[in-house]
Amino acid sequence: MANEWILYGVDEHDPYCLKSPQALTAYIREVGFLPLFRCGIPGFSVEERTVPYYWWSGDERRDPWEWRRLLAAKGEVAYGKFFDGKAGFISTDWLPYFANYRRDGYDFDALWDEGKATHRQKKIMDCFADGQELFSHVTRRTAGFGKDGEKNFEGTVTSLQMQLYLVIRDFRQKRNKAGLPYGWHLAVYTMPETIWGYDLLSSAYGEEPAASRERICRRLREVYPIASDEAVQKLLG
């Protein structure tokens, strides 16, 4: 059927099945990083280790779509569009290596000073200069994107997540004038340094970015030796 989304998961009784947000957090810490959906490496995703039936059920105990919100808010692992522009998790142990590799050793200010960042990226990052946590729609408006402003907000925010300059901090509801929450949970962005501190994010800066990439590739092949070179390249960039 056209546009039908088929999930590839496991049976609830499968020994590899992740059955709770706590179990997912523990697994991310064990392997180091994990895409949310299938990525071309068999078994290497939240999707392929959970029960398809529970997705988008709204049950926080069983729904992996809800778990991503819970894990992002808790801050024990990082969540964002880190893998080929698609969502996934990175443990705090591996976050410095991803930051070093993806940033090529540059903090964002240095990236801008060297002429390696776009003006659209700069306008978005200026919104977070003082450690703010902002809804996606607030970031869009504050940075000057919209009908008569800058274009490609989603693509620019994704590129900043891929470079580990931004992460998804939470998914929150808007509040009405009475202070009551309403509507869908919306993405809230911030800099990873706001959550885990500059010292952690920069702790691998002494290593060559290429060495950090090789370290990540080596870890991926350790936990998923079935991964092909092509799939690894596509996933990690």
C-alpha positions in Angstrom: 0.0 0.0 0.0 1.4 3.4 -0.9 3.0 5.4 1.9 2.3 2.6 4.4 4.9 2.6 7.2 5.9 -0.9 8.1 7.8 -1.4 11.4 10.3 -4.2 11.7 10.4 -5.2 15.3 10.6 -8.2 17.5 8.1 -10.4 19.5 7.5 -9.3 23.1 9.0 -12.6 24.2 12.2 -12.3 22.2 15.3 -12.1 24.5 16.5 -9.1 22.6 13.3 -7.1 23.0 13.6 -3.8 24.9 10.5 -3.5 27.0 10.9 -0.2 28.9 12.6 3.2 28.7 15.0 2.1 31.4 16.0 -1.0 29.3 16.5 1.3 26.3 18.7 3.7 28.3 20.8 0.7 29.6 21.2 -0.6 26.0 22.3 2.8 24.6 24.9 3.0 27.3 26.1 -0.5 26.6 26.5 -0.1 22.8 27.2 3.7 22.9 24.8 5.0 20.3 21.7 3.8 18.5 19.4 5.1 15.7 15.7 5.3 16.3 14.6 3.7 13.1 16.1 1.1 10.7 19.4 2.4 9.2 20.7 -0.3 6.8 22.5 -2.3 9.6 20.3 -5.2 10.6 19.2 -5.0 14.2 20.9 -1.7 14.9 17.9 0.5 15.8 15.3 1.0 18.5 12.7 0.0 15.9 14.2 -3.5 15.4 14.5 -4.2 19.2 10.9 -3.3 20.2 7.4 -4.5 19.7 5.8 -2.9 16.6 2.3 -3.0 18.0 3.1 -0.6 20.8 4.5 2.2 18.6 2.3 5.4 18.7 0.0 3.8 21.3 0.6 6.7 23.7 1.5 4.3 26.5 4.6 5.6 28.1 5.4 2.2 29.6 5.5 0.5 26.2 5.6 3.0 23.3 9.1 3.7 22.0 7.9 6.9 20.4 7.1 8.1 23.9 10.4 6.8 25.3 12.3 9.1 23.0 10.6 12.0 24.8 11.2 10.6 28.2 14.9 9.9 27.5 15.5 13.4 25.9 14.0 15.1 29.0 15.9 13.0 31.5 19.3 13.9 29.9 21.1 10.6 30.7 21.7 10.2 26.9 21.6 12.6 24.0 18.8 12.6 21.5 18.7 14.3 18.1 19.1 13.9 14.3 22.6 12.4 14.5 22.6 9.6 11.9 22.4 10.5 8.3 20.0 13.3 9.2 17.7 11.0 11.1 17.0 10.6 14.8 18.9 8.5 17.3 20.6 8.4 20.7 24.3 8.8 21.8 25.5 8.0 25.3 27.4 10.6 27.3 30.5 8.3 27.1 30.5 8.6 23.3 29.2 12.1 22.9 32.7 13.7 23.1 34.0 11.5 20.2 30.9 12.3 18.0 31.3 16.0 18.8 35.0 16.0 18.0 34.5 14.1 14.7 31.4 16.0 13.5 32.7 19.4 14.6 36.1 18.7 13.1 37.5 20.2 16.3 35.7 23.5 16.0 33.4 25.1 18.6 30.7 26.9 16.7 32.1 30.4 17.2 35.5 29.2 15.7 33.6 27.5 12.9 31.9 30.8 12.0 35.1 32.8 12.3 36.8 30.5 9.9 34.0 30.9 7.4 32.9 27.3 7.7 29.3 27.9 9.0 26.4 29.4 7.0 24.7 32.6 7.9 21.5 30.5 8.5 23.3 28.4 11.0 24.7 31.5 12.7 21.3 33.0 13.1 20.0 29.9 14.7 23.0 29.4 17.0 22.7 33.0 18.2 19.4 32.1 19.7 21.2 29.7 22.1 24.2 31.9 23.0 23.2 32.2 26.7 22.1 28.5 27.2 18.5 28.9 26.3 16.1 26.0 25.7 13.7 27.0 22.9 10.7 25.4 21.2 11.3 24.7 17.5 8.7 27.3 16.5 10.2 29.9 18.8 13.6 29.2 17.4 12.3 29.5 13.8 10.7 32.9 14.6 13.5 34.3 16.6 16.1 33.3 14.0 14.1 35.1 11.3 12.9 32.1 9.3 9.5 32.0 7.8 7.4 33.2 4.8 9.2 36.5 4.3 12.5 35.5 6.0 15.1 32.8 5.8 14.3 29.4 4.2 15.1 25.8 5.0 14.8 26.0 8.8 14.4 22.2 9.2 17.4 21.4 7.0 19.6 23.9 8.9 18.6 22.7 12.3 19.2 19.1 11.2 22.7 20.1 10.0 23.4 21.7 13.4 22.3 18.5 15.2 24.5 16.4 12.9 27.4 18.5 13.9 26.5 18.2 17.6 26.0 21.9 18.0 22.3 21.4 19.0 20.4 18.5 20.5 16.7 17.9 21.3 16.4 18.7 25.0 12.8 17.7 25.4 9.3 17.5 23.8 6.9 19.8 25.6 3.4 21.1 25.2 2.5 24.7 24.7 0.7 26.4 27.6 -2.4 28.6 27.4 -2.9 31.9 29.2 -3.9 30.0 32.3 -0.6 28.1 32.3 -2.3 24.8 31.3 -0.6 22.5 28.7 -2.3 21.8 25.4 -1.7 20.2 22.0 1.1 18.0 20.7 4.5 17.7 22.4 6.9 19.8 20.4 10.6 19.6 20.1 12.7 21.8 22.4 16.3 22.6 21.3 19.4 23.5 23.2 23.2 23.2 23.0 24.6 20.0 24.4 27.0 22.1 26.5 23.9 23.5 28.3 23.0 20.0 29.6 26.4 18.2 30.0 28.9 21.1 30.2 31.7 22.3 28.0 34.3 20.1 29.6 32.5 16.9 28.6 31.8 18.0 25.1 35.3 19.2 24.4 37.1 16.3 26.2 38.0 14.6 23.0 39.3 17.7 21.2 42.9 16.6 21.8 42.3 13.7 19.4 42.3 14.1 15.7 38.7 14.1 14.3 39.6 11.3 12.0 40.8 9.2 15.0 37.4 9.9 16.7 35.6 8.7 13.6 37.6 5.6 13.4 37.0 4.9 17.1 33.2 5.2 16.5 33.4 2.9 13.4 35.4 0.4 15.4 32.9 0.3 18.2 30.0 -0.1 15.7 31.7 -3.1 14.1 32.4 -4.6 17.5 28.7 -4.6 18.5 27.3 -5.1 15.0 30.0 -7.0 13.0 27.4 -7.6 10.2 27.6 -3.9 9.3 28.9 -3.3 5.8 31.4 -0.5 5.1 28.8 1.2 2.9 26.2 1.1 5.7 28.7 2.5 8.2 29.7 5.3 5.8 26.1 6.3 5.2 25.2 6.2 8.8 28.1 8.1 10.2 29.0 10.3 7.3 
